Amino acid sequence: MIKTDSDGLPVWANVGKKRLAHIERVTSLLRAWGAAMRLDPAEAQAWIDAGAWHDSLRDAEEGELREITGDTTTPEGLLHGPAAAIRLEKDGEKRRHVLDAIRYHTVGSPDWERTGRALYMADYLEPGRKFSKEDRFFLAAQVPHSFDSVFRQVVRFRLDWSVREGNHIFPETVALWNSLR
């Protein structure tokens, strides 16, 4: 069992107030979707844990993240998910779908089960983000009724944004998109 603090974060988490507020919004969405979809308690808890832990090292220093992951090439902003998954696994987390959800939540994975897909959507659709508020609110409300369709739309929106901004598109993201066809 992972040792957590009063906010449900691992005791080793490195999270500021702004990040904690984001985590709480993500977790609230996941909790609401799980209830609306009448998930079994184990899956519902997996969604909540993934939401609570996904950004647990988001505010950590780059050096710490590189030390945990052993990764010297990945851009800094993508290290917190893999680092958190590694720490959680060392602390005894055994649910592969939770670890993979956290590990790949920034780039996506074609191998995800619903936990990873739910986290990916909640991280994007949480109401604290400033862009496309009406569209994201609408999509968030549709998740319990059209989980797969909303997931496809969120992947598309995130991929479209990356292309429009001229950002690097990671192989995991391409594989995720291709798996949806």
ABEGO torsion letter per residue (X at the ends): XBBBBAAGBBAABBBBAAAAAAAAAAAAAAAAAAAAAGBBAAAAAAAAAAAAAAAAAAABBAAAAAAAAGBAABBAAAAAAAAAAAAAAAAGBABAAAAAAAAAAAAEBAABBAAAAAAAAAAAABAABABGAAAAAAAAAAAAABAAAAAAAAAAAAAAAAAAAGBBBBAAAAAAAAAAX
